[in-house]
Amino acid sequence: MTKQGAKFIELHTHTLISDGVLLPSELARRYEEAGFGAVAITDHVDLSNIKAVTVSIRDFCKAWPKGRIRVIPGVELTHLPPEQFKGAARFCRKQGIRVIIVHGETLVEPVQAGTAEAALRADIDILAHPGLIREELVGLAARKGIFLEISGRKGHCLGNGRLVRLARAHKANLCLGTDAHEPSDIPSPAFMRAVGLGAGLDEDEVDSILRRAWRTFAA
């Protein structure tokens, strides 16, 4: 917990259910030991694996013991053709998924053009590492209350400064995420704070982002 009372929450992680290396229980335990109050498991899905992954993550989160780190069921819709986002998001909601992330158009992967707009017009929660987002789409995210991710992951983080500037101008929601895939990716709360500060936020803004994320996804 920060000096201002904001609890640390990680909203973008992967396990061996997709391309990570840790079991969900080990991921949760490592985040708990690192000092986080909540973590979302958001493994990659497209239409090939969406049924199996949503059931696995939902059931794991339901079985996680009370009184420990909060574990939130999520997915990351990844490299879908833009016309598939609405249907995929509806399916995930019906399966009990609480955090729907979309793998945004980034500087380091060949994400299809049009992904950001299609995702923002679907029922999603977070657009991940959206370094190439058009300014008018930041306004759309703000109107819909969709969070835009400040990324702590190498390469994906290159657009963070631009994202903060646009989000301030349009009063869009921001969140912090590290896109963890393996033990070495799991941050300390201090590192997560540094990601926000390095993107151009001040201390109060980081705390505000953490509190909003907690209220939205973990309360």
Secondary structure, DSSP 4 states (H G I P E B T S, - for coil): --TTSPPPEE--B--TTTT-SS-HHHHHHHHHHHT-SEEEEEEEE-TTTHHHHHHHHHHHHHHSPTTSSEEEEEEEE-S--GGGHHHHHHHHHHTT--EEEEE---SSS-PPTTHHHHHHTSS-SEEES-TT--HHHHHHHHHHT-EEEEE-STTGGGGHHHHHHHHHHHT--EEEE--B-SGGGPPPHHHHHHHHHHTT--HHHHHHHHHHHHHHHT-
